[in-house]
Amino acid sequence: TPETSGLMTAERFALMPEGAVFVNTARGALVDEAALLAALQSGQLSAAGLDCFQVEPGGNPDFSRFDNIFMLPHIGSATRQTRDAMGFRALDNLDAFFAGNTPGDRL
């Protein structure tokens, strides 16, 4: 949302304990990636674990310069329960559409 876009700024990284590890499995838009890189370079953060990025697929090419950034291909939600719920939600949307109703997840 506009309220959370860029939520993790240089100022917020500075509030974290020195040497902290930052993990983002939520949304890439939450993180000011330039601020994250600066916090890693300065030692404010010792590492980062990222499951999502501002640009997907591929992520920020500057991340490849750091050996203390651990990146995953947006699989943080990959549990059986979550995948089942996603599938059933898609089926509910199809049922609504074919019944002449507006699907619950229509943009």
C-alpha positions as CSV (number, residue, x, y, z in Angstrom):
1,T,0.0,0.0,0.0
2,P,1.2,3.6,-0.3
3,E,1.5,3.7,3.5
4,T,4.0,0.8,3.6
5,S,5.9,1.4,0.4
6,G,9.5,2.1,1.3
7,L,8.8,1.5,5.0
8,M,12.3,0.3,5.6
9,T,14.4,3.4,5.1
10,A,17.9,4.3,6.1
11,E,16.5,5.9,9.3
12,R,14.7,2.7,10.2
13,F,17.7,0.5,9.5
14,A,19.7,2.8,11.8
15,L,17.2,2.0,14.6
16,M,18.1,-1.7,14.4
17,P,20.9,-3.0,16.6
18,E,24.3,-2.8,14.9
19,G,25.0,-6.1,13.2
20,A,21.3,-7.2,13.0
21,V,20.1,-9.5,10.3
22,F,17.2,-8.1,8.2
23,V,14.7,-10.6,6.7
24,N,11.9,-9.7,4.3
25,T,9.4,-12.4,3.3
26,A,6.5,-9.9,2.9
27,R,6.7,-7.6,-0.1
28,G,9.7,-6.1,-2.0
29,A,8.1,-2.6,-2.0
30,L,8.5,-2.4,1.8
31,V,12.3,-1.9,1.4
32,D,14.3,1.0,0.2
33,E,16.9,-1.2,-1.5
34,A,19.5,1.5,-1.7
35,A,19.2,2.0,2.0
36,L,19.4,-1.7,2.6
37,L,22.6,-1.9,0.6
38,A,24.1,1.1,2.4
39,A,23.3,-0.5,5.8
40,L,25.0,-3.7,4.8
41,Q,28.0,-1.9,3.4
42,S,28.4,0.2,6.6
43,G,28.1,-2.8,8.9
44,Q,24.8,-1.5,10.4
45,L,23.4,-4.8,9.2
46,S,25.4,-8.0,9.1
47,A,23.2,-9.8,6.6
48,A,19.9,-9.8,4.8
49,G,17.6,-12.6,3.9
50,L,15.3,-11.6,1.0
51,D,12.4,-13.6,-0.4
52,C,10.9,-10.7,-2.4
53,F,12.3,-7.8,-4.3
54,Q,11.2,-4.4,-5.8
55,V,11.8,-5.9,-9.2
56,E,10.7,-9.5,-9.9
57,P,11.9,-11.6,-11.3
58,G,15.6,-11.0,-11.0
59,G,16.0,-8.6,-8.1
60,N,18.4,-5.8,-7.9
61,P,21.7,-6.6,-9.7
62,D,23.6,-4.7,-7.0
63,F,22.7,-7.5,-4.5
64,S,25.1,-9.9,-6.3
65,R,28.1,-7.8,-5.0
66,F,27.3,-8.9,-1.4
67,D,28.1,-12.4,0.0
68,N,25.9,-11.6,3.1
69,I,22.6,-11.3,1.2
70,F,20.7,-14.5,1.0
71,M,18.0,-14.6,-1.7
72,L,15.2,-16.9,-2.4
73,P,12.7,-17.0,-5.3
74,H,9.7,-15.7,-3.4
75,I,8.9,-19.0,-1.7
76,G,8.2,-17.8,1.8
77,S,4.6,-18.7,1.6
78,A,5.3,-22.2,0.2
79,T,3.6,-24.3,2.7
80,R,1.0,-27.0,1.9
81,Q,-1.7,-25.1,3.8
82,T,-1.0,-21.9,2.0
83,R,-0.9,-23.5,-1.4
84,D,-4.1,-25.4,-0.7
85,A,-5.8,-22.1,0.4
86,M,-4.6,-20.3,-2.7
87,G,-5.9,-23.1,-5.0
88,F,-9.3,-23.1,-3.2
89,R,-9.5,-19.4,-3.4
90,A,-8.9,-19.5,-7.2
91,L,-11.7,-22.1,-7.5
92,D,-14.0,-19.9,-5.4
93,N,-13.3,-17.0,-7.8
94,L,-14.0,-19.2,-10.8
95,D,-17.3,-20.4,-9.2
96,A,-18.3,-16.8,-8.6
97,F,-17.5,-15.8,-12.2
98,F,-19.4,-18.6,-13.8
99,A,-22.3,-18.0,-11.5
100,G,-22.5,-14.4,-12.9
101,N,-21.1,-12.8,-9.8
102,T,-18.0,-10.7,-9.3
103,P,-15.0,-12.8,-8.1
104,G,-13.8,-11.8,-4.7
105,D,-10.2,-11.1,-5.9
106,R,-11.1,-9.1,-8.9
107,L,-8.7,-6.1,-9.2
